Amino acid sequence: MSSITYSERIKIETFCELGLSNIQMSDRLKRSPATISYELARCEPYQAE
């Protein structure tokens, strides 16, 4: 499993702002929903930096 890249983090932040679900984000980024959930759990509210 590879790490989430900075550009993916920026996309996740944008997707959060747009109100996308974890599954929608995972589909768009070609990542597992668990990976997205883990990344979002790192900080609230989610910020890429």
N, CA, C and O atoms as a Tripos MOL2 file, in Angstrom:
@<TRIPOS>MOLECULE
protein
  196   195    49     0     0
PROTEIN
NO_CHARGES

@<TRIPOS>ATOM
      1 N           0.8450   -1.1780    0.0000 N.3       1 MET1
      2 CA          0.0000    0.0000    0.0000 C.3       1 MET1
      3 C           0.8850    1.2340    0.0000 C.2       1 MET1
      4 O           1.8150    1.3300    0.8010 O.2       1 MET1
      5 N           0.6080    2.1760   -0.8870 N.am      2 SER2
      6 CA          1.3880    3.4020   -0.9420 C.3       2 SER2
      7 C           0.7270    4.4850   -0.1000 C.2       2 SER2
      8 O          -0.4700    4.4390    0.1830 O.2       2 SER2
      9 N           1.5310    5.4430    0.2840 N.am      3 SER3
     10 CA          1.0350    6.5430    1.1090 C.3       3 SER3
     11 C           0.1730    7.4910    0.2880 C.2       3 SER3
     12 O           0.2900    7.5800   -0.9350 O.2       3 SER3
     13 N          -0.6910    8.1900    1.0020 N.am      4 ILE4
     14 CA         -1.4850    9.2490    0.3690 C.3       4 ILE4
     15 C          -0.5260   10.3840    0.0070 C.2       4 ILE4
     16 O           0.2650   10.8220    0.8430 O.2       4 ILE4
     17 N          -0.5940   10.8530   -1.2190 N.am      5 THR5
     18 CA          0.2860   11.9360   -1.6580 C.3       5 THR5
     19 C          -0.2930   13.2850   -1.2460 C.2       5 THR5
     20 O          -1.4620   13.3960   -0.8780 O.2       5 THR5
     21 N           0.5530   14.2980   -1.3180 N.am      6 TYR6
     22 CA          0.1040   15.6500   -0.9880 C.3       6 TYR6
     23 C          -1.0350   16.0790   -1.9170 C.2       6 TYR6
     24 O          -2.0100   16.6790   -1.4650 O.2       6 TYR6
     25 N          -0.9150   15.7740   -3.2030 N.am      7 SER7
     26 CA         -1.9720   16.1670   -4.1450 C.3       7 SER7
     27 C          -3.2880   15.4500   -3.8280 C.2       7 SER7
     28 O          -4.3640   16.0210   -4.0060 O.2       7 SER7
     29 N          -3.2040   14.2000   -3.3590 N.am      8 GLU8
     30 CA         -4.4190   13.4910   -2.9490 C.3       8 GLU8
     31 C          -5.0210   14.1340   -1.6990 C.2       8 GLU8
     32 O          -6.2410   14.2160   -1.5620 O.2       8 GLU8
     33 N          -4.1580   14.5890   -0.7920 N.am      9 ARG9
     34 CA         -4.6530   15.2640    0.4130 C.3       9 ARG9
     35 C          -5.3980   16.5450    0.0560 C.2       9 ARG9
     36 O          -6.4290   16.8560    0.6520 O.2       9 ARG9
     37 N          -4.8750   17.2860   -0.9170 N.am     10 ILE10
     38 CA         -5.5510   18.4990   -1.3870 C.3      10 ILE10
     39 C          -6.9190   18.1300   -1.9580 C.2      10 ILE10
     40 O          -7.9110   18.8060   -1.6870 O.2      10 ILE10
     41 N          -6.9700   17.0610   -2.7470 N.am     11 LYS11
     42 CA         -8.2440   16.6190   -3.3200 C.3      11 LYS11
     43 C          -9.2150   16.1910   -2.2300 C.2      11 LYS11
     44 O         -10.4010   16.5120   -2.3030 O.2      11 LYS11
     45 N          -8.7320   15.4690   -1.2140 N.am     12 ILE12
     46 CA         -9.5960   15.0410   -0.1160 C.3      12 ILE12
     47 C         -10.1620   16.2590    0.6030 C.2      12 ILE12
     48 O         -11.3470   16.2900    0.9360 O.2      12 ILE12
     49 N          -9.3200   17.2610    0.8420 N.am     13 GLU13
     50 CA         -9.7900   18.4870    1.4890 C.3      13 GLU13
     51 C         -10.8940   19.1440    0.6600 C.2      13 GLU13
     52 O         -11.9120   19.5740    1.2030 O.2      13 GLU13
     53 N         -10.6900   19.2180   -0.6480 N.am     14 THR14
     54 CA        -11.6970   19.7980   -1.5410 C.3      14 THR14
     55 C         -12.9700   18.9660   -1.5350 C.2      14 THR14
     56 O         -14.0680   19.5180   -1.4760 O.2      14 THR14
     57 N         -12.8370   17.6550   -1.5940 N.am     15 PHE15
     58 CA        -14.0040   16.7750   -1.5690 C.3      15 PHE15
     59 C         -14.7930   16.9440   -0.2740 C.2      15 PHE15
     60 O         -16.0240   16.9160   -0.2880 O.2      15 PHE15
     61 N         -14.0890   17.1190    0.8470 N.am     16 CYS16
     62 CA        -14.7690   17.3510    2.1300 C.3      16 CYS16
     63 C         -15.5820   18.6390    2.0770 C.2      16 CYS16
     64 O         -16.7250   18.6870    2.5320 O.2      16 CYS16
     65 N         -14.9790   19.6720    1.5190 N.am     17 GLU17
     66 CA        -15.6660   20.9590    1.3990 C.3      17 GLU17
     67 C         -16.9040   20.8400    0.5170 C.2      17 GLU17
     68 O         -17.8920   21.5450    0.7260 O.2      17 GLU17
     69 N         -16.8490   19.9510   -0.4660 N.am     18 LEU18
     70 CA        -17.9820   19.7390   -1.3690 C.3      18 LEU18
     71 C         -19.0280   18.7920   -0.7930 C.2      18 LEU18
     72 O         -20.1140   18.6460   -1.3530 O.2      18 LEU18
     73 N         -18.6990   18.1490    0.3270 N.am     19 GLY19
     74 CA        -19.6470   17.2630    0.9850 C.3      19 GLY19
     75 C         -19.6970   15.8470    0.4420 C.2      19 GLY19
     76 O         -20.6880   15.1430    0.6410 O.2      19 GLY19
     77 N         -18.6380   15.4160   -0.2440 N.am     20 LEU20
     78 CA        -18.6140   14.0480   -0.7700 C.3      20 LEU20
     79 C         -18.4500   13.0410    0.3610 C.2      20 LEU20
     80 O         -17.8300   13.3330    1.3840 O.2      20 LEU20
     81 N         -19.0100   11.8640    0.1640 N.am     21 SER21
     82 CA        -18.8640   10.7820    1.1440 C.3      21 SER21
     83 C         -17.4980   10.1170    0.9690 C.2      21 SER21
     84 O         -16.8150   10.3210   -0.0350 O.2      21 SER21
     85 N         -17.1170    9.3210    1.9630 N.am     22 ASN22
     86 CA        -15.8510    8.5870    1.8870 C.3      22 ASN22
     87 C         -15.8220    7.6720    0.6680 C.2      22 ASN22
     88 O         -14.7880    7.5350    0.0130 O.2      22 ASN22
     89 N         -16.9460    7.0520    0.3670 N.am     23 ILE23
     90 CA        -17.0020    6.1370   -0.7820 C.3      23 ILE23
     91 C         -16.8450    6.9070   -2.0930 C.2      23 ILE23
     92 O         -16.1490    6.4500   -3.0000 O.2      23 ILE23
     93 N         -17.4800    8.0560   -2.1960 N.am     24 GLN24
     94 CA        -17.3200    8.8730   -3.4010 C.3      24 GLN24
     95 C         -15.8640    9.3130   -3.5640 C.2      24 GLN24
     96 O         -15.3190    9.2920   -4.6680 O.2      24 GLN24
     97 N         -15.2410    9.7100   -2.4510 N.am     25 MET25
     98 CA        -13.8290   10.1110   -2.5040 C.3      25 MET25
     99 C         -12.9580    8.9380   -2.9190 C.2      25 MET25
    100 O         -12.0700    9.0870   -3.7590 O.2      25 MET25
    101 N         -13.2070    7.7710   -2.3360 N.am     26 SER26
    102 CA        -12.3780    6.6060   -2.6560 C.3      26 SER26
    103 C         -12.5280    6.2030   -4.1190 C.2      26 SER26
    104 O         -11.5550    5.7930   -4.7520 O.2      26 SER26
    105 N         -13.7310    6.3170   -4.6560 N.am     27 ASP27
    106 CA        -13.9430    6.0160   -6.0790 C.3      27 ASP27
    107 C         -13.1420    6.9680   -6.9620 C.2      27 ASP27
    108 O         -12.5070    6.5420   -7.9270 O.2      27 ASP27
    109 N         -13.1720    8.2460   -6.6320 N.am     28 ARG28
    110 CA        -12.4810    9.2450   -7.4550 C.3      28 ARG28
    111 C         -10.9610    9.1470   -7.3490 C.2      28 ARG28
    112 O         -10.2450    9.4290   -8.3110 O.2      28 ARG28
    113 N         -10.4740    8.7450   -6.1770 N.am     29 LEU29
    114 CA         -9.0250    8.6580   -5.9720 C.3      29 LEU29
    115 C          -8.4660    7.2610   -6.2150 C.2      29 LEU29
    116 O          -7.2540    7.0550   -6.1460 O.2      29 LEU29
    117 N          -9.3480    6.2990   -6.4990 N.am     30 LYS30
    118 CA         -8.9270    4.9010   -6.7020 C.3      30 LYS30
    119 C          -8.1930    4.3690   -5.4650 C.2      30 LYS30
    120 O          -7.1560    3.7140   -5.5690 O.2      30 LYS30
    121 N          -8.7620    4.6700   -4.2960 N.am     31 ARG31
    122 CA         -8.2460    4.2130   -3.0030 C.3      31 ARG31
    123 C          -9.3630    3.4890   -2.2850 C.2      31 ARG31
    124 O         -10.5330    3.6460   -2.6320 O.2      31 ARG31
    125 N          -9.0150    2.7020   -1.2930 N.am     32 SER32
    126 CA        -10.0510    2.0030   -0.5360 C.3      32 SER32
    127 C         -10.7560    2.9860    0.3950 C.2      32 SER32
    128 O         -10.1510    3.9580    0.8470 O.2      32 SER32
    129 N         -12.0360    2.7350    0.6830 N.am     33 PRO33
    130 CA        -12.7520    3.5930    1.6380 C.3      33 PRO33
    131 C         -12.0660    3.6320    3.0030 C.2      33 PRO33
    132 O         -12.1070    4.6540    3.6880 O.2      33 PRO33
    133 N         -11.4360    2.5260    3.4000 N.am     34 ALA34
    134 CA        -10.7340    2.4920    4.6880 C.3      34 ALA34
    135 C          -9.5530    3.4660    4.6960 C.2      34 ALA34
    136 O          -9.2860    4.1080    5.7110 O.2      34 ALA34
    137 N          -8.8580    3.5730    3.5840 N.am     35 THR35
    138 CA         -7.7370    4.5100    3.4860 C.3      35 THR35
    139 C          -8.2240    5.9390    3.6430 C.2      35 THR35
    140 O          -7.5960    6.7440    4.3310 O.2      35 THR35
    141 N          -9.3420    6.2550    3.0050 N.am     36 ILE36
    142 CA         -9.9160    7.6000    3.1180 C.3      36 ILE36
    143 C         -10.3510    7.8570    4.5530 C.2      36 ILE36
    144 O         -10.0910    8.9300    5.0970 O.2      36 ILE36
    145 N         -11.0070    6.8890    5.1650 N.am     37 SER37
    146 CA        -11.4540    7.0360    6.5580 C.3      37 SER37
    147 C         -10.2740    7.2680    7.4860 C.2      37 SER37
    148 O         -10.3280    8.1260    8.3670 O.2      37 SER37
    149 N          -9.2130    6.5060    7.2890 N.am     38 TYR38
    150 CA         -8.0170    6.6680    8.1120 C.3      38 TYR38
    151 C          -7.4390    8.0710    7.9510 C.2      38 TYR38
    152 O          -7.0730    8.7190    8.9320 O.2      38 TYR38
    153 N          -7.3610    8.5270    6.7200 N.am     39 GLU39
    154 CA         -6.8000    9.8540    6.4520 C.3      39 GLU39
    155 C          -7.6630   10.9460    7.0870 C.2      39 GLU39
    156 O          -7.1320   11.8950    7.6640 O.2      39 GLU39
    157 N          -8.9700   10.8220    6.9880 N.am     40 LEU40
    158 CA         -9.8670   11.8230    7.5640 C.3      40 LEU40
    159 C          -9.8210   11.8150    9.0900 C.2      40 LEU40
    160 O         -10.0410   12.8470    9.7240 O.2      40 LEU40
    161 N          -9.5390   10.6660    9.6750 N.am     41 ALA41
    162 CA         -9.4870   10.5550   11.1320 C.3      41 ALA41
    163 C          -8.2330   11.2040   11.7180 C.2      41 ALA41
    164 O          -8.1560   11.4290   12.9250 O.2      41 ALA41
    165 N          -7.2650   11.4990   10.8760 N.am     42 ARG42
    166 CA         -6.0140   12.0920   11.3510 C.3      42 ARG42
    167 C          -6.2350   13.4510   11.9960 C.2      42 ARG42
    168 O          -5.5300   13.7990   12.9430 O.2      42 ARG42
    169 N          -7.1870   14.2200   11.5120 N.am     43 CYS43
    170 CA         -7.4650   15.5320   12.1010 C.3      43 CYS43
    171 C          -8.8720   15.9860   11.7260 C.2      43 CYS43
    172 O          -9.3820   15.6660   10.6520 O.2      43 CYS43
    173 N          -9.4750   16.7240   12.6220 N.am     44 GLU44
    174 CA        -10.8190   17.2750   12.4060 C.3      44 GLU44
    175 C         -10.7730   18.7600   12.6620 C.2      44 GLU44
    176 O         -10.2310   19.1300   13.7030 O.2      44 GLU44
    177 N         -11.2660   19.6370   11.8530 N.am     45 PRO45
    178 CA        -11.6920   19.3590   10.4810 C.3      45 PRO45
    179 C         -10.4830   19.0490    9.6050 C.2      45 PRO45
    180 O          -9.3690   19.4870    9.8910 O.2      45 PRO45
    181 N         -10.7120   18.2990    8.5490 N.am     46 TYR46
    182 CA         -9.6030   17.8450    7.7160 C.3      46 TYR46
    183 C          -8.9440   19.0130    7.0020 C.2      46 TYR46
    184 O          -9.6130   19.8520    6.3970 O.2      46 TYR46
    185 N          -7.6160   19.0510    7.0850 N.am     47 GLN47
    186 CA         -6.8070   20.0160    6.3430 C.3      47 GLN47
    187 C          -5.6410   19.2670    5.7290 C.2      47 GLN47
    188 O          -5.0170   18.4320    6.3850 O.2      47 GLN47
    189 N          -5.3530   19.5580    4.4980 N.am     48 ALA48
    190 CA         -4.3080   18.8430    3.7730 C.3      48 ALA48
    191 C          -2.9270   19.0560    4.3770 C.2      48 ALA48
    192 O          -2.0850   18.1590    4.3170 O.2      48 ALA48
    193 N          -2.6820   20.2070    4.9480 N.am     49 GLU49
    194 CA         -1.3470   20.5070    5.4930 C.3      49 GLU49
    195 C          -1.2600   20.2150    6.9550 C.2      49 GLU49
    196 O          -0.2080   20.4120    7.5630 O.2      49 GLU49
@<TRIPOS>BOND
     1     1     2 1
     2     2     3 1
     3     3     4 2
     4     3     5 am
     5     5     6 1
     6     6     7 1
     7     7     8 2
     8     7     9 am
     9     9    10 1
    10    10    11 1
    11    11    12 2
    12    11    13 am
    13    13    14 1
    14    14    15 1
    15    15    16 2
    16    15    17 am
    17    17    18 1
    18    18    19 1
    19    19    20 2
    20    19    21 am
    21    21    22 1
    22    22    23 1
    23    23    24 2
    24    23    25 am
    25    25    26 1
    26    26    27 1
    27    27    28 2
    28    27    29 am
    29    29    30 1
    30    30    31 1
    31    31    32 2
    32    31    33 am
    33    33    34 1
    34    34    35 1
    35    35    36 2
    36    35    37 am
    37    37    38 1
    38    38    39 1
    39    39    40 2
    40    39    41 am
    41    41    42 1
    42    42    43 1
    43    43    44 2
    44    43    45 am
    45    45    46 1
    46    46    47 1
    47    47    48 2
    48    47    49 am
    49    49    50 1
    50    50    51 1
    51    51    52 2
    52    51    53 am
    53    53    54 1
    54    54    55 1
    55    55    56 2
    56    55    57 am
    57    57    58 1
    58    58    59 1
    59    59    60 2
    60    59    61 am
    61    61    62 1
    62    62    63 1
    63    63    64 2
    64    63    65 am
    65    65    66 1
    66    66    67 1
    67    67    68 2
    68    67    69 am
    69    69    70 1
    70    70    71 1
    71    71    72 2
    72    71    73 am
    73    73    74 1
    74    74    75 1
    75    75    76 2
    76    75    77 am
    77    77    78 1
    78    78    79 1
    79    79    80 2
    80    79    81 am
    81    81    82 1
    82    82    83 1
    83    83    84 2
    84    83    85 am
    85    85    86 1
    86    86    87 1
    87    87    88 2
    88    87    89 am
    89    89    90 1
    90    90    91 1
    91    91    92 2
    92    91    93 am
    93    93    94 1
    94    94    95 1
    95    95    96 2
    96    95    97 am
    97    97    98 1
    98    98    99 1
    99    99   100 2
   100    99   101 am
   101   101   102 1
   102   102   103 1
   103   103   104 2
   104   103   105 am
   105   105   106 1
   106   106   107 1
   107   107   108 2
   108   107   109 am
   109   109   110 1
   110   110   111 1
   111   111   112 2
   112   111   113 am
   113   113   114 1
   114   114   115 1
   115   115   116 2
   116   115   117 am
   117   117   118 1
   118   118   119 1
   119   119   120 2
   120   119   121 am
   121   121   122 1
   122   122   123 1
   123   123   124 2
   124   123   125 am
   125   125   126 1
   126   126   127 1
   127   127   128 2
   128   127   129 am
   129   129   130 1
   130   130   131 1
   131   131   132 2
   132   131   133 am
   133   133   134 1
   134   134   135 1
   135   135   136 2
   136   135   137 am
   137   137   138 1
   138   138   139 1
   139   139   140 2
   140   139   141 am
   141   141   142 1
   142   142   143 1
   143   143   144 2
   144   143   145 am
   145   145   146 1
   146   146   147 1
   147   147   148 2
   148   147   149 am
   149   149   150 1
   150   150   151 1
   151   151   152 2
   152   151   153 am
   153   153   154 1
   154   154   155 1
   155   155   156 2
   156   155   157 am
   157   157   158 1
   158   158   159 1
   159   159   160 2
   160   159   161 am
   161   161   162 1
   162   162   163 1
   163   163   164 2
   164   163   165 am
   165   165   166 1
   166   166   167 1
   167   167   168 2
   168   167   169 am
   169   169   170 1
   170   170   171 1
   171   171   172 2
   172   171   173 am
   173   173   174 1
   174   174   175 1
   175   175   176 2
   176   175   177 am
   177   177   178 1
   178   178   179 1
   179   179   180 2
   180   179   181 am
   181   181   182 1
   182   182   183 1
   183   183   184 2
   184   183   185 am
   185   185   186 1
   186   186   187 1
   187   187   188 2
   188   187   189 am
   189   189   190 1
   190   190   191 1
   191   191   192 2
   192   191   193 am
   193   193   194 1
   194   194   195 1
   195   195   196 2
@<TRIPOS>SUBSTRUCTURE
     1 MET1         2 RESIDUE 1 A MET
     2 SER2         6 RESIDUE 1 A SER
     3 SER3        10 RESIDUE 1 A SER
     4 ILE4        14 RESIDUE 1 A ILE
     5 THR5        18 RESIDUE 1 A THR
     6 TYR6        22 RESIDUE 1 A TYR
     7 SER7        26 RESIDUE 1 A SER
     8 GLU8        30 RESIDUE 1 A GLU
     9 ARG9        34 RESIDUE 1 A ARG
    10 ILE10       38 RESIDUE 1 A ILE
    11 LYS11       42 RESIDUE 1 A LYS
    12 ILE12       46 RESIDUE 1 A ILE
    13 GLU13       50 RESIDUE 1 A GLU
    14 THR14       54 RESIDUE 1 A THR
    15 PHE15       58 RESIDUE 1 A PHE
    16 CYS16       62 RESIDUE 1 A CYS
    17 GLU17       66 RESIDUE 1 A GLU
    18 LEU18       70 RESIDUE 1 A LEU
    19 GLY19       74 RESIDUE 1 A GLY
    20 LEU20       78 RESIDUE 1 A LEU
    21 SER21       82 RESIDUE 1 A SER
    22 ASN22       86 RESIDUE 1 A ASN
    23 ILE23       90 RESIDUE 1 A ILE
    24 GLN24       94 RESIDUE 1 A GLN
    25 MET25       98 RESIDUE 1 A MET
    26 SER26      102 RESIDUE 1 A SER
    27 ASP27      106 RESIDUE 1 A ASP
    28 ARG28      110 RESIDUE 1 A ARG
    29 LEU29      114 RESIDUE 1 A LEU
    30 LYS30      118 RESIDUE 1 A LYS
    31 ARG31      122 RESIDUE 1 A ARG
    32 SER32      126 RESIDUE 1 A SER
    33 PRO33      130 RESIDUE 1 A PRO
    34 ALA34      134 RESIDUE 1 A ALA
    35 THR35      138 RESIDUE 1 A THR
    36 ILE36      142 RESIDUE 1 A ILE
    37 SER37      146 RESIDUE 1 A SER
    38 TYR38      150 RESIDUE 1 A TYR
    39 GLU39      154 RESIDUE 1 A GLU
    40 LEU40      158 RESIDUE 1 A LEU
    41 ALA41      162 RESIDUE 1 A ALA
    42 ARG42      166 RESIDUE 1 A ARG
    43 CYS43      170 RESIDUE 1 A CYS
    44 GLU44      174 RESIDUE 1 A GLU
    45 PRO45      178 RESIDUE 1 A PRO
    46 TYR46      182 RESIDUE 1 A TYR
    47 GLN47      186 RESIDUE 1 A GLN
    48 ALA48      190 RESIDUE 1 A ALA
    49 GLU49      194 RESIDUE 1 A GLU
